[in-house]
Structure formats: structure tokens, C-alpha cells
Amino acid sequence: MERNKIIFRVLYKLTTLFKLKKHIFILLTAFLLQNYITKAQSSVIESVDYDKAKDVTNYIVLPYGSVALPGRWTKESYSDISYQ
């Protein structure tokens, strides 16, 4: 009889511990998903180069690609007034 009580207590403590671990695992997974998946950011390298011979401005954004713009273009800052 006493042995059954001890076994029951051990089993109860183990199931409680497993439930707690399950909740901790769910919370930790939710935290990681929120902080690392939703804020996916990538680093970029920008370059603007004017080729006088071809009269073309090459605008390169690595790793996304490049574009050749006709004529001479200069890079400006973002305008808060006109949103351009």
C-alpha cells in the first residue's frame, strides 16, 4: 500500500513536470518565432557609378541586382516633405 502511494506521487510529479516543460517549450517557441521570423532583415551593399563613355548610371544593390539608368543620376536623401 505504501509502495503504491510512493509510485503515485512520483508519477504525479513527473506528469506535472512534463506539462510544465510543454508550456515552457510552447512559450519559448512563440518567443523565437515572434522575434526572429517576423523581423527578417538582410544586409545590402549599394553602389552608384556613372559611365561617361556610355552616358549611363549603374545603380547596384547587392544581393538584389542592378539597373542601368540613361544619363547622369545622383543619389539624394529621402525627402520627408514630399515622401520621395
N, C-alpha and C positions, 0 to 999 in steps of 0.2 A: 504494500500500500504506500509506504513512504517512498519507495523507489519510483512509483508511478507519478507521485507529486513532483519529484525532482525532474523527471523526464519531461513532464508537462511544463514546468517552469522554464526549463532550457529551451524547449520548442517554442514557447510563447515569446521568450526574449529574442530568439533567432528570427521569428516571423516579424516581430516589431522592428528589429534591426534591418531586415530586408525591405520592409515597407519604407523605412526612413531613407535607406540608400536609394530606393527607387525614386522618391520625391526629390532627393538631392540631385540625382542624375538628371531628372527632368528639368529642374531649375537651372542647373549648370548648362545643359544643352540649349535651353531657351536663351540664356545669357550670351552664350557664344554665338548663336545664330543672329541675335539682335546686333551684337557689336561687330562681328566680322563679316557677315554676309551682306547686310544692308549698307555697309559703308565701303563697298568695293571701290577702291581708288587705284589709279595707275599713274606712274610717273611718265612724263613726256619730255622730249627734247625738241625745242623749236629753233628753226633757222630761217632767216630771210636773206636771200642772196640775189643781187641784180647782175645780170649778164649783159654788158654793153653791146657785145657783138650781135646778139640775137634780139636785143631790146625786150628782154623777158625777166620778170622777177620770179624766182623759185622760192616757194614757201613750203617748208618741210616740217612735219610734226611726226616724230618717231614715237611709237611704232605704228601710227595710223596711216601715214602716207604723205604724198606731196602733191602740189598743184603748181602749174606754170601760169602766171598771170601776165598778160601782154602789157608792155610799158613798164615804167618805174613806179613801184609801190613802196611806201614806207610804213613801218609798223607804228601804230599810235596806241595810246592807252584807251581804256574803256571810258565812255562819257556817261556820267550819272544823269546828266540833264536830258540828253536825247535817247538814252538807253541803246546806244550803238557802240 
